[in-house]
Amino acid sequence: MKLCTASETISFIRGLEEKGAAFYESLAERFPARKELFLAFSRENHKYIKQVQMAYQSVITDAIEGCFAFDLDTDDFILNTDLPRDTGMADAAKKALEIEDVILRCYTKGAEQSGSLLADVPRNFKLIVKKRQSRLETLRSLR
C-alpha cells in the first residue's frame, strides 16, 4: 500500500511503534532479568508516538494534507515480531535489531520525503532516529 498523505504516514508509523512496543513488552515477560530494559524501550516507543503526533498536529492544515508530502510503500516496512517460545536472549536481541532497522528506515525515508513541506514532522523523525541509536548499541550488546 502506498502512503502519500501525512495522516496516512503518521498512522502507519503509530502502528509500527505500537507493534514494536508490544514486542518489547513480550520480551520483558520472557526475560525477567532484562524486564526493566525492555519495558523502558516499550515506554519510549509510546513516547515517540505522542511526539510525532504532536508535531503533526501543530503544523498540519488541509492545504498541506492535500498536497501529499510522502511516497512510502508499506511493503518496505513490514515488521515480523514473531519469536519461537524457546528463543534465547541472543536471538531475541537479533530480532529486536531487525525491528529497529525497519522503524528507523521508515522514519529516515519519511524525513527525507517530507522535509520541504512539513518542517516539524521531519525534524521530529530525525530526532527520534538519533535517540534510538543508543538503543541499537544496547541491543547489540545483548547478542
VOMARNU-782577 format. One line per 4 residues: number of its first residue (from 1); their letters; for each residue x, y, z of N, C-alpha, C, CB. Coordinates in steps of 0.001 Angstrom, whole numbers, plus 500000, padded with zeros to 6 digits. Each point is the difference from the previous one (the first is absolute). Glycine has a CB too. Layout:
REM VOMARNU-782577
NUM	A	X:Y:Z:X:Y:Z:X:Y:Z:X:Y:Z ~ ...
This chain:
REM VOMARNU-782577
1	MKLC	500840:498827:500000:499160:501173:500000:500884:501236:500000:498161:498762:501209 ~ 501508:502177:497964:500742:501258:499934:499437:500987:501010:500511:499610:497566 ~ 500389:501050:503121:499623:501070:500926:500410:501315:499364:500260:498500:502051 ~ 498799:502406:497814:500286:501279:499347:499777:501190:500921:499369:498961:497846
5	TASE	499635:500952:503006:499683:501162:500835:500681:499889:501361:497795:500247:498820 ~ 502317:500873:501829:500590:500028:501340:499161:499171:500972:500964:502281:499534 ~ 497740:497815:500361:499121:499260:500896:500209:498491:499860:498331:501866:499863 ~ 501735:497645:498915:500245:498575:499767:501344:499574:500577:498606:500112:497924
9	TISF	502401:500699:501844:501352:499662:500437:500110:500009:501522:500901:500965:497874 ~ 498531:500029:502760:500024:500072:501462:499272:498801:500593:500091:502516:499903 ~ 498784:497118:499531:499257:498834:500480:500804:498720:499817:497858:501164:499453 ~ 502825:498704:499424:500824:498814:499756:501148:499928:501001:499402:500082:497560
13	IRGL	501261:501046:502660:501111:500025:500954:499496:499683:501402:501211:501692:498581 ~ 497618:498803:501775:499401:499665:501294:499866:498478:500128:498744:502211:500033 ~ 500802:497152:498906:499854:498546:500007:501332:499286:500167:498005:500255:498557 ~ 503042:500236:500763:501333:499408:500169:500458:500116:501443:500560:500559:497625
17	EEKG	499270:500624:502942:500440:500231:501382:499202:499139:500982:500653:502353:499385 ~ 498044:497532:500392:499174:499180:500894:500390:498534:499919:498129:501628:499740 ~ 502130:497893:499051:500421:498611:499828:501364:499779:500655:498690:499849:497844 ~ 502204:501114:501993:501313:499912:500655:499868:500012:501514:501031:501138:498037
21	AAFY	498094:499709:502487:499789:500067:501455:499473:498676:500529:499549:502462:499830 ~ 499512:496947:499456:499454:498703:500414:501082:498922:499972:497741:500671:499119 ~ 503141:499389:499895:501111:499057:499925:500885:500119:501237:499943:500120:497489 ~ 500407:501112:502885:500855:500198:501176:499291:499575:501285:501139:501893:498817
25	ESLA	497564:498313:501247:499249:499533:501178:500034:498479:500098:498504:502012:499843 ~ 501424:497313:499008:500082:498534:500023:501402:499546:500409:498231:499868:498206 ~ 502796:500869:501368:501362:499655:500430:500162:500214:501505:500880:500628:497724 ~ 498480:500386:502811:500072:500255:501447:499436:498819:500783:499797:502472:499582
29	ERFP	499157:496915:499892:499412:498829:500657:500896:498772:499861:497721:500931:499555 ~ 502903:498917:499290:500848:498829:499736:501329:500040:500727:498923:499835:497804 ~ 501621:501354:502346:501338:500147:500562:499945:500911:501226:501037:499653:497716 ~ 498573:499797:503433:499834:500808:501216:501263:500764:500410:498308:498347:500728
33	ARKE	502853:501111:498964:501244:500687:500368:500159:501322:499253:501043:497777:500464 ~ 498328:502344:498380:500072:501225:499185:498652:500711:499917:501840:498955:498671 ~ 497267:500693:502220:498638:500525:499965:499954:501519:499946:499281:498000:501254 ~ 501430:502666:499622:499947:501469:500055:500545:500643:498733:500236:499865:502469
37	LFLA	500789:499547:496939:500550:500518:498751:498954:499946:498895:502296:499262:500695 ~ 497073:499577:499150:499023:499843:498927:498740:500833:500244:500888:497702:499604 ~ 498715:502433:501640:498854:500865:500301:500339:501467:499722:499223:498358:501750 ~ 502027:502018:498492:500429:501371:499690:499934:500240:498487:501512:500019:502041
41	FSRE	498908:498994:497171:499908:500128:498540:498541:500146:499576:502103:498631:499721 ~ 497014:500589:500881:498571:500083:499675:499460:501388:500330:499741:497532:500437 ~ 500628:502989:500717:499547:501354:500383:500524:501048:499023:499939:499296:502413 ~ 501311:500535:497137:500555:500930:499020:499202:499955:498699:502276:499723:501031
45	NHKY	497374:499080:498528:499203:499889:498776:498706:500800:500132:500978:497719:499557 ~ 498349:502141:501580:498757:500753:500224:500264:501504:500050:499061:498039:501256 ~ 502066:502344:499306:500372:501411:500050:500230:500551:498587:501035:499638:502274 ~ 499592:499554:496876:500241:500442:498626:498696:500177:499234:502202:498828:500038
49	IKQV	496831:500327:500230:498681:500157:499372:499426:501364:500343:499605:497514:500111 ~ 500427:502831:501158:499465:501294:500442:500786:501160:499407:499230:498930:502118 ~ 502088:500933:497841:500860:501059:499486:499686:500291:498529:501792:499322:501634 ~ 498101:499642:497557:499706:500179:498582:498585:500553:499807:501576:498114:499438
53	QMAY	497485:501366:501311:498622:500462:499898:499886:501493:500338:499213:497684:500589 ~ 501488:502734:500448:499962:501420:500383:500620:500873:498921:500111:499348:502412 ~ 501016:500214:497022:500638:500779:498937:499079:500099:498792:502269:499271:500803 ~ 497103:499655:498863:499073:499959:498870:498821:500945:500238:500673:497617:499530
57	QSVI	498728:502302:501645:498832:500830:500285:500346:501481:500062:499019:498089:501243 ~ 502223:502226:499085:500360:501410:500115:500229:500671:498651:501005:499469:502192 ~ 499239:499741:496751:500311:500613:498709:499016:499679:498901:502327:499903:500667 ~ 496820:499118:499541:499177:499529:498898:498828:500947:499725:500654:497653:500574
61	TDAI	499059:502514:498165:498829:500741:499552:499384:499208:498856:500983:502261:500702 ~ 497829:498073:498922:499378:499318:498867:500811:500197:498725:497761:500308:501070 ~ 502838:500851:498774:500790:500265:498798:501208:499079:499927:499245:502383:500040 ~ 501450:497456:501074:501166:499122:500008:499562:498554:499829:501242:501614:501474
65	EGCF	497723:497989:499237:499532:498619:499923:499640:499627:498574:499158:500164:502342 ~ 500282:500768:496933:499572:499713:498640:501130:499974:498991:497869:501024:500586 ~ 503308:499440:499777:501073:500087:499001:500910:498770:499985:499925:502465:500271 ~ 499839:496575:500580:500733:498743:499968:501505:500182:500245:498274:499138:498424
69	AFDL	502122:500710:502813:501379:500212:500405:500842:498728:499983:499187:501868:501384 ~ 500197:496964:498416:500721:498734:500104:499751:499108:498794:499849:500163:502474 ~ 501069:498912:497340:499856:498936:499013:500671:498758:500579:499958:501647:498027 ~ 499418:497788:502989:500533:498820:500678:499172:498785:499625:500839:501412:501909
73	DTDD	499827:497457:497955:499308:498741:499731:500069:499156:501263:500559:500087:497511 ~ 498292:499568:503036:499968:499240:501262:500702:498658:499881:497859:501122:500564 ~ 502218:498324:498237:500694:498722:499808:501501:500108:500293:498287:499394:498278 ~ 502241:501815:501697:501421:500213:500311:500267:500026:501501:500214:501276:497875
77	FILN	498725:498713:502932:500161:500162:501448:499142:498993:500772:500491:502440:499647 ~ 499625:496305:499990:499231:498945:500655:500739:499543:501253:499021:499262:497783 ~ 500256:500706:503332:500582:499542:501268:499542:498578:500280:500061:502364:500894 ~ 500894:496757:499263:499704:498640:500431:500502:499885:501430:500163:499032:497623
81	TDLP	498928:500895:503315:500380:499964:501411:499854:498615:500612:499315:502369:500169 ~ 500416:496624:499010:499820:498649:500522:501329:499391:500434:498006:499720:498517 ~ 501979:499689:502666:501163:499280:500532:499539:498637:500511:501163:502181:500632 ~ 499567:496771:499043:499674:498705:500598:500113:500067:501523:500813:498834:497921
85	RDTG	498417:500356:502765:499970:500004:501470:501374:499771:500627:497669:499168:499868 ~ 503155:500025:499492:501292:499638:500587:501141:500919:499550:499194:497649:500096 ~ 500471:503500:499372:501020:500947:499541:500824:500515:501168:498529:500659:498087 ~ 502786:499328:501727:500904:500529:501016:500194:501499:499845:501150:497793:500087
89	MADA	499571:502770:500864:500230:501449:500012:500715:500472:498730:500103:499920:502504 ~ 500882:499357:497036:500763:500426:498825:499095:500106:498769:502060:498913:500957 ~ 497087:500085:498831:499095:500044:498847:498909:501048:500176:500458:497584:499598 ~ 499089:502614:501621:499005:501045:500274:500600:501375:499709:498907:498549:501765
93	AKKA	502347:501653:498626:500675:501274:499734:500181:500204:498496:501190:499845:502219 ~ 499132:499076:497078:500144:500089:498543:498673:500416:499365:501806:498229:500047 ~ 497100:501166:500401:498673:500352:499482:499674:501456:500328:499242:497605:500258 ~ 501093:502835:500948:499756:501394:500390:500780:500953:499098:499610:499275:502380
97	LEIE	501611:500368:497269:500788:500838:499095:499358:500067:498613:502079:499397:501278 ~ 497362:499497:498260:499297:500000:498719:498788:500933:500050:500772:497637:499578 ~ 498504:502319:501526:498829:500859:500173:500423:501466:500030:498817:498166:501266 ~ 502226:502124:499482:500502:501376:500073:500436:500491:498626:500735:499606:502364
101	DVIL	499898:499528:496858:500433:500386:498659:498812:500419:499145:501939:498429:500183 ~ 496978:500807:499859:498808:500325:499212:499440:501358:500435:499480:497534:499721 ~ 500382:502661:501576:499434:501251:500501:500906:501182:499658:498877:498737:501863 ~ 502419:501096:498309:500932:501083:499688:499987:500332:498507:501431:499290:501934
105	RCYT	498502:499711:497208:499925:500257:498559:498738:500775:499648:501305:497907:499568 ~ 497589:501771:501085:498747:500704:499736:500102:501468:500414:498736:497852:500326 ~ 501778:502392:500873:500178:501379:500452:500953:500769:499077:499578:499252:502364 ~ 501523:500119:497258:501006:500670:499169:499432:500349:498626:501813:498761:501219
109	KGAE	497536:500276:498160:499426:500260:498675:498883:501040:500082:500579:497654:499299 ~ 498607:502258:501750:498939:500984:500189:500549:501404:500185:498601:498222:501003 ~ 502471:501898:499755:500620:501310:500210:500542:500567:498699:500580:499334:502333 ~ 500051:499809:496866:500544:500444:498718:498890:500507:499077:501880:498350:500246
113	QSGS	497020:500927:499720:498932:500343:499060:499193:501224:500405:499886:497614:499443 ~ 499966:502626:501838:499100:501063:500444:500713:501272:500436:498450:498231:500689 ~ 502841:501802:499226:500777:501124:500511:499597:501358:499477:501808:498428:500217 ~ 497813:501653:498526:499691:501313:499429:498583:500468:500305:501619:499498:498205
117	LLAD	497526:499607:502292:498609:500386:500226:499578:500033:501464:499536:499036:497805 ~ 501069:500126:503013:499566:499861:501390:501203:500109:500934:498063:498543:499280 ~ 502436:502633:500941:501257:500187:500724:500047:499300:501361:500198:502161:498833 ~ 498769:497965:501974:500024:499415:501345:499944:498481:499988:498906:502053:500823
121	VPRN	500361:497375:498246:499862:498543:499953:501328:499343:499651:497598:500250:499331 ~ 503071:500118:499569:501285:499356:499717:501066:500307:501052:499432:500125:497588 ~ 500502:501042:503017:500934:500315:501077:499823:499017:501153:499974:502433:499338 ~ 498779:497260:500999:499729:499016:501050:500395:498599:499565:498131:501427:500818
125	FKLI	501643:498225:497934:500426:498698:499490:501511:499841:500195:498110:500002:498303 ~ 502649:501021:501305:501457:499943:500116:500437:499929:501466:500198:501292:497854 ~ 499119:499420:503011:500312:499965:501428:499772:498604:500570:499377:502424:500192 ~ 499546:496934:499403:499709:498645:500473:501063:499025:499500:497532:500524:500034
129	VKKR	502879:499613:498721:501068:499146:499465:501258:500158:500853:499044:500195:497658 ~ 501304:501029:502654:501195:500255:500804:499868:499387:501403:500386:502127:498702 ~ 498445:498032:501924:499786:499459:501341:500072:498478:500020:498586:501978:500520 ~ 501015:497400:498387:499975:498542:499955:501389:499389:499833:497719:500152:499043
133	QSRL	503265:500632:500620:501344:499467:499789:500552:499302:501249:500387:501819:498331 ~ 499364:498731:502843:500489:499356:501221:499280:498673:500239:500534:502261:500975 ~ 498217:497654:498604:499248:498754:500113:500674:498908:499158:497849:501299:500394 ~ 502595:499066:498418:500669:499032:499135:501254:499445:500672:499106:501199:497983
137	ETLR	501663:499684:502620:501215:499549:500685:499670:499050:501143:501121:502149:499388 ~ 497845:498177:501357:499585:499131:501116:499577:498630:499478:499262:502019:501322 ~ 499964:497959:497617:499547:498729:499438:501173:499184:499443:497789:501065:499454 ~ 503164:499595:499922:501176:499291:499498:500789:499342:501118:500107:501609:498117
141	SLR	499913:499041:503018:500746:499433:501138:499321:498753:500595:500840:502308:500495 ~ 497893:497484:499190:499269:498837:500515:500195:498768:499130:498324:501550:500977 ~ 502273:498606:497859:500171:498847:499092:501151:499126:500394:499051:501340:498191
